[in-house]
Amino acid sequence: MRRLWLTMVLLVVALSLAASAGAASSSIVVLEVEGAIVPVVADYIHRGLERAQEQEANAVILQLNTPGGLVSTTQLIIEDFLASPVPVVVYVSPAGAWAGSAGAFITLASHVAAMAPGTFIGAAHPVAISPTGSGELPATQEEKTVNALASAIRSIAQERQRNVEVAEDMVRKSVAQTDTEALEMGLIEIRAENLDELLDKLEGRTVRVAGGREVTLHTQGVPLNFVNMGTFESLLFTLSNPNIAYLLLSLAMIGIFVELTNPGAIFPGVFGGISLFLALYSLGTLEAYWAALLLIALAFGLIIAEVFVASHGLLGVGGVASLIAGSILLFSGSTAFSIHPAVIAGVAIFLTGFFVFAFRAVVRTHRKAQTWGAEGMVGQIAVARVPLSPTGTVTNMGELWEARMDEGSAESGEEVVIKEVHGLKLTVTRKKENSGGEE
C-alpha cells in the first residue's frame, strides 16, 4: 500500500514539473514598427505572427509608431490579424507616438488595443496624389474612397466591439484622439505607461481569436521574445524612406551624366545604374507621383543641355525650377511620405554647383587650342612605369609607350615631360627642367 501511495505522489510531482516546463516554454512575441507602413513592414509582421504560431506563444505585442502608409499594405496586415489564432496586442508607444491613418486601422484590428500616455490615434481620412499633384482627389473619386474606407473601419470596429461611430469619424472627418480620449470613447482597452504595466493589465483578459475560439491571456512572468527586422528587411525598410529614394535618384542622374561625358570611366556608370534601380524600387514601393518623376528627369535633361548649349543660363534656371517642382510634387498630399525641404534644397544647390563646374570645364576645353597626333603629345606629362635608365616604359592618357630619357634617369612613378615623338617611341625629359616653361 505504501508503495502505491509513493508511486502516485511521484506521478503527481512529475506531471506538475512537466506542466511547469510547458508553461515556461511559452512566450510573448514582441514586434516593433516605427515609420511608414510599407510592404516590407507587412512581411515583417507576417513573419512575427508565423513565429508566434510555431512557438505557441501566449500573445503577440506590436509596438507601433506610424504616421500612416499604403492602403494595400495595411489591408494585408489587417487580414493577418483577423486570421491569427494567437492574440495580437497593438501598443501605441512611446510617449509622442502616433497611430495615424493606416496606423489607426491596424490598431483597431488588434484583439487588444493599448496606448501609452501622450500618444495619439486617428486622422485616417484618405489622401492621395491627384492628377494635378495637389494632394486632393477629384470629388467623385474621393467620395468612393472615403465610403470604402469608412465601411472597412466600421466593419473592423464592429468585429472587435469598439466604438463604431468614432472609428468612422476618423475616416470621414479626420478626427484624432489622445490616449485618454480613445480609452473613454471605447477605441482602446488599455492605457499603460510602459511594457511592464501593459503586461500586468493584460493578465487574465479573455479575447476571441480566429475561428471563434476564446483565449485567456497569461502575460505575467512570461519571457518576452523580441523579433527584430532581419538585415534584408532593414535594408528594404531604409530604402522605403522618401528622402533616401530621392537622394538615390539624384545620385543615379549624376553618375549616369558623368559616365556619358566620360565614356569608359566605368565606376560612375555602375554606381549610377545601381542607384537608379534602387531608386525605382523605392519610388515604386512608395507609389510616387510619376508626373513628378518626369519633371525631375526633365530637370536633369535641361541642366545637362545647359552644359552643351549656349542658352545664357535659361536652360539651367528652367532645370532647377523643374527639379524643385518635381521634388515637391513627388509625394504630394501624403501624410506618411514626404521629402524634407532641407533635402530638396541641398540637392538643388549641389546639382546647380556641380553642373556650373562642369559647364566651366567644357567652356575652358572649347576655348583651348586643340592639337592632335604627335604635336598634341609634346609637352604632356607621362608617368614612368619602370625606372628609365635611360630606356623603359611610361603611361600617357592611359596608354603605354616605350620611352627614352634624353639625359639622366627617372624612378618608377616619377612624372616626366614628353619632348619628342618618334613613331611609337617617346623621348622624355625630367619634369623639373621644363617646369618653368610649362607653368
FENNOR-V819193 format. One record per residue. RES is the residue in one small letter. SS is DSSP state (A for helix, B for strand, O for the rest). PHI is phi as a letter, one per 20 degrees, with the letter a starting at -180 (* if undefined). Layout:
res=RES ss=SS phi=PHI
res=RES ss=SS phi=PHI
This chain:
res=m ss=O phi=*
res=r ss=A phi=f
res=r ss=A phi=f
res=l ss=A phi=f
res=w ss=A phi=f
res=l ss=A phi=f
res=t ss=A phi=f
res=m ss=A phi=f
res=v ss=A phi=f
res=l ss=A phi=f
res=l ss=A phi=f
res=v ss=A phi=f
res=v ss=A phi=f
res=a ss=A phi=f
res=l ss=A phi=f
res=s ss=A phi=f
res=l ss=A phi=f
res=a ss=A phi=f
res=a ss=A phi=f
res=s ss=A phi=f
res=a ss=A phi=f
res=g ss=A phi=f
res=a ss=A phi=f
res=a ss=A phi=f
res=s ss=A phi=f
res=s ss=O phi=f
res=s ss=B phi=b
res=i ss=B phi=d
res=v ss=B phi=e
res=v ss=B phi=d
res=l ss=B phi=d
res=e ss=B phi=b
res=v ss=B phi=c
res=e ss=B phi=c
res=g ss=O phi=q
res=a ss=O phi=f
res=i ss=B phi=e
res=v ss=O phi=c
res=p ss=A phi=g
res=v ss=A phi=f
res=v ss=A phi=f
res=a ss=A phi=f
res=d ss=A phi=f
res=y ss=A phi=f
res=i ss=A phi=f
res=h ss=A phi=f
res=r ss=A phi=f
res=g ss=A phi=f
res=l ss=A phi=f
res=e ss=A phi=f
res=r ss=A phi=f
res=a ss=A phi=f
res=q ss=A phi=f
res=e ss=A phi=f
res=q ss=O phi=e
res=e ss=O phi=l
res=a ss=O phi=f
res=n ss=O phi=f
res=a ss=B phi=a
res=v ss=B phi=c
res=i ss=B phi=d
res=l ss=B phi=d
res=q ss=B phi=e
res=l ss=B phi=c
res=n ss=B phi=b
res=t ss=B phi=b
res=p ss=O phi=e
res=g ss=O phi=p
res=g ss=B phi=r
res=l ss=O phi=e
res=v ss=A phi=f
res=s ss=A phi=f
res=t ss=A phi=f
res=t ss=A phi=g
res=q ss=A phi=f
res=l ss=A phi=f
res=i ss=A phi=f
res=i ss=A phi=f
res=e ss=A phi=f
res=d ss=A phi=f
res=f ss=A phi=f
res=l ss=A phi=f
res=a ss=A phi=e
res=s ss=O phi=f
res=p ss=O phi=e
res=v ss=O phi=d
res=p ss=O phi=g
res=v ss=B phi=d
res=v ss=B phi=d
res=v ss=B phi=d
res=y ss=B phi=d
res=v ss=B phi=f
res=s ss=O phi=a
res=p ss=O phi=e
res=a ss=O phi=g
res=g ss=O phi=n
res=a ss=O phi=f
res=w ss=B phi=c
res=a ss=B phi=d
res=g ss=B phi=e
res=s ss=O phi=l
res=a ss=A phi=f
res=g ss=A phi=f
res=a ss=A phi=f
res=f ss=A phi=f
res=i ss=A phi=f
res=t ss=A phi=f
res=l ss=A phi=f
res=a ss=O phi=e
res=s ss=O phi=f
res=h ss=O phi=f
res=v ss=B phi=c
res=a ss=B phi=d
res=a ss=B phi=c
res=m ss=B phi=c
res=a ss=O phi=e
res=p ss=O phi=g
res=g ss=O phi=n
res=t ss=O phi=d
res=f ss=B phi=c
res=i ss=B phi=b
res=g ss=B phi=p
res=a ss=O phi=l
res=a ss=O phi=d
res=h ss=O phi=f
res=p ss=O phi=f
res=v ss=O phi=c
res=a ss=O phi=b
res=i ss=O phi=e
res=s ss=O phi=e
res=p ss=O phi=g
res=t ss=O phi=e
res=g ss=O phi=m
res=s ss=O phi=e
res=g ss=O phi=n
res=e ss=O phi=d
res=l ss=O phi=e
res=p ss=O phi=g
res=a ss=A phi=g
res=t ss=A phi=f
res=q ss=A phi=f
res=e ss=A phi=f
res=e ss=A phi=f
res=k ss=A phi=f
res=t ss=A phi=f
res=v ss=A phi=f
res=n ss=A phi=f
res=a ss=A phi=f
res=l ss=A phi=f
res=a ss=A phi=f
res=s ss=A phi=f
res=a ss=A phi=f
res=i ss=A phi=f
res=r ss=A phi=f
res=s ss=A phi=f
res=i ss=A phi=f
res=a ss=A phi=f
res=q ss=A phi=f
res=e ss=A phi=f
res=r ss=O phi=e
res=q ss=O phi=l
res=r ss=O phi=d
res=n ss=O phi=f
res=v ss=A phi=f
res=e ss=A phi=f
res=v ss=A phi=f
res=a ss=A phi=f
res=e ss=A phi=f
res=d ss=A phi=f
res=m ss=A phi=f
res=v ss=A phi=e
res=r ss=A phi=f
res=k ss=O phi=d
res=s ss=O phi=l
res=v ss=O phi=f
res=a ss=B phi=c
res=q ss=B phi=c
res=t ss=B phi=f
res=d ss=A phi=f
res=t ss=A phi=f
res=e ss=A phi=f
res=a ss=A phi=f
res=l ss=A phi=f
res=e ss=A phi=f
res=m ss=O phi=e
res=g ss=O phi=m
res=l ss=O phi=e
res=i ss=O phi=c
res=e ss=O phi=d
res=i ss=B phi=c
res=r ss=B phi=c
res=a ss=O phi=c
res=e ss=O phi=f
res=n ss=O phi=b
res=l ss=A phi=f
res=d ss=A phi=f
res=e ss=A phi=f
res=l ss=A phi=f
res=l ss=A phi=f
res=d ss=A phi=f
res=k ss=A phi=f
res=l ss=A phi=f
res=e ss=O phi=g
res=g ss=O phi=n
res=r ss=O phi=f
res=t ss=B phi=d
res=v ss=B phi=c
res=r ss=B phi=d
res=v ss=O phi=d
res=a ss=A phi=g
res=g ss=A phi=n
res=g ss=A phi=m
res=r ss=O phi=f
res=e ss=B phi=e
res=v ss=B phi=c
res=t ss=B phi=e
res=l ss=O phi=f
res=h ss=O phi=c
res=t ss=O phi=c
res=q ss=O phi=e
res=g ss=O phi=m
res=v ss=O phi=e
res=p ss=B phi=f
res=l ss=B phi=e
res=n ss=B phi=d
res=f ss=B phi=f
res=v ss=O phi=d
res=n ss=O phi=e
res=m ss=O phi=f
res=g ss=O phi=f
res=t ss=A phi=g
res=f ss=A phi=f
res=e ss=A phi=f
res=s ss=A phi=f
res=l ss=A phi=f
res=l ss=A phi=f
res=f ss=A phi=f
res=t ss=A phi=f
res=l ss=A phi=f
res=s ss=O phi=e
res=n ss=O phi=e
res=p ss=A phi=g
res=n ss=A phi=f
res=i ss=A phi=f
res=a ss=A phi=g
res=y ss=A phi=f
res=l ss=A phi=f
res=l ss=A phi=f
res=l ss=A phi=f
res=s ss=A phi=f
res=l ss=A phi=f
res=a ss=A phi=f
res=m ss=A phi=f
res=i ss=A phi=f
res=g ss=A phi=g
res=i ss=A phi=f
res=f ss=A phi=f
res=v ss=A phi=f
res=e ss=A phi=f
res=l ss=A phi=f
res=t ss=A phi=e
res=n ss=O phi=c
res=p ss=O phi=g
res=g ss=O phi=n
res=a ss=O phi=f
res=i ss=O phi=m
res=f ss=A phi=g
res=p ss=A phi=g
res=g ss=A phi=f
res=v ss=A phi=f
res=f ss=A phi=f
res=g ss=A phi=f
res=g ss=A phi=f
res=i ss=A phi=f
res=s ss=A phi=f
res=l ss=A phi=f
res=f ss=A phi=f
res=l ss=A phi=f
res=a ss=A phi=f
res=l ss=A phi=f
res=y ss=A phi=f
res=s ss=A phi=f
res=l ss=A phi=f
res=g ss=A phi=f
res=t ss=A phi=f
res=l ss=O phi=e
res=e ss=O phi=l
res=a ss=O phi=f
res=y ss=O phi=f
res=w ss=A phi=f
res=a ss=A phi=f
res=a ss=A phi=f
res=l ss=A phi=f
res=l ss=A phi=f
res=l ss=A phi=f
res=i ss=A phi=f
res=a ss=A phi=f
res=l ss=A phi=f
res=a ss=A phi=g
res=f ss=A phi=f
res=g ss=A phi=f
res=l ss=A phi=f
res=i ss=A phi=f
res=i ss=A phi=f
res=a ss=A phi=f
res=e ss=A phi=f
res=v ss=A phi=f
res=f ss=A phi=d
res=v ss=O phi=d
res=a ss=O phi=e
res=s ss=O phi=d
res=h ss=O phi=l
res=g ss=O phi=n
res=l ss=A phi=f
res=l ss=A phi=f
res=g ss=A phi=f
res=v ss=A phi=f
res=g ss=A phi=f
res=g ss=A phi=f
res=v ss=A phi=f
res=a ss=A phi=f
res=s ss=A phi=f
res=l ss=A phi=f
res=i ss=A phi=f
res=a ss=A phi=f
res=g ss=A phi=f
res=s ss=A phi=f
res=i ss=A phi=f
res=l ss=A phi=e
res=l ss=O phi=g
res=f ss=O phi=c
res=s ss=O phi=f
res=g ss=O phi=n
res=s ss=O phi=e
res=t ss=O phi=e
res=a ss=O phi=e
res=f ss=O phi=d
res=s ss=O phi=b
res=i ss=O phi=e
res=h ss=O phi=f
res=p ss=A phi=g
res=a ss=A phi=f
res=v ss=A phi=f
res=i ss=A phi=f
res=a ss=A phi=f
res=g ss=A phi=f
res=v ss=A phi=f
res=a ss=A phi=f
res=i ss=A phi=f
res=f ss=A phi=f
res=l ss=A phi=f
res=t ss=A phi=f
res=g ss=A phi=f
res=f ss=A phi=f
res=f ss=A phi=f
res=v ss=A phi=f
res=f ss=A phi=f
res=a ss=A phi=f
res=f ss=A phi=f
res=r ss=A phi=f
res=a ss=A phi=f
res=v ss=A phi=f
res=v ss=A phi=f
res=r ss=A phi=f
res=t ss=A phi=f
res=h ss=A phi=f
res=r ss=A phi=f
res=k ss=O phi=f
res=a ss=O phi=f
res=q ss=O phi=e
res=t ss=O phi=c
res=w ss=O phi=c
res=g ss=A phi=m
res=a ss=A phi=f
res=e ss=A phi=f
res=g ss=A phi=f
res=m ss=A phi=e
res=v ss=O phi=f
res=g ss=O phi=n
res=q ss=O phi=f
res=i ss=B phi=e
res=a ss=B phi=c
res=v ss=B phi=c
res=a ss=B phi=f
res=r ss=O phi=e
res=v ss=O phi=c
res=p ss=O phi=g
res=l ss=B phi=e
res=s ss=O phi=b
res=p ss=O phi=e
res=t ss=B phi=d
res=g ss=B phi=r
res=t ss=B phi=c
res=v ss=B phi=c
res=t ss=B phi=d
res=n ss=B phi=b
res=m ss=O phi=l
res=g ss=O phi=n
res=e ss=B phi=d
res=l ss=B phi=d
res=w ss=B phi=c
res=e ss=B phi=e
res=a ss=B phi=b
res=r ss=B phi=c
res=m ss=B phi=f
res=d ss=O phi=f
res=e ss=O phi=b
res=g ss=O phi=m
res=s ss=O phi=b
res=a ss=B phi=c
res=e ss=O phi=e
res=s ss=O phi=f
res=g ss=O phi=n
res=e ss=O phi=f
res=e ss=B phi=e
res=v ss=B phi=c
res=v ss=B phi=d
res=i ss=B phi=f
res=k ss=B phi=d
res=e ss=B phi=b
res=v ss=B phi=c
res=h ss=B phi=c
res=g ss=O phi=m
res=l ss=O phi=d
res=k ss=B phi=c
res=l ss=B phi=d
res=t ss=B phi=d
res=v ss=B phi=c
res=t ss=B phi=c
res=r ss=B phi=f
res=k ss=A phi=f
res=k ss=A phi=f
res=e ss=A phi=f
res=n ss=A phi=d
res=s ss=A phi=g
res=g ss=A phi=f
res=g ss=A phi=f
res=e ss=A phi=f
res=e ss=O phi=e
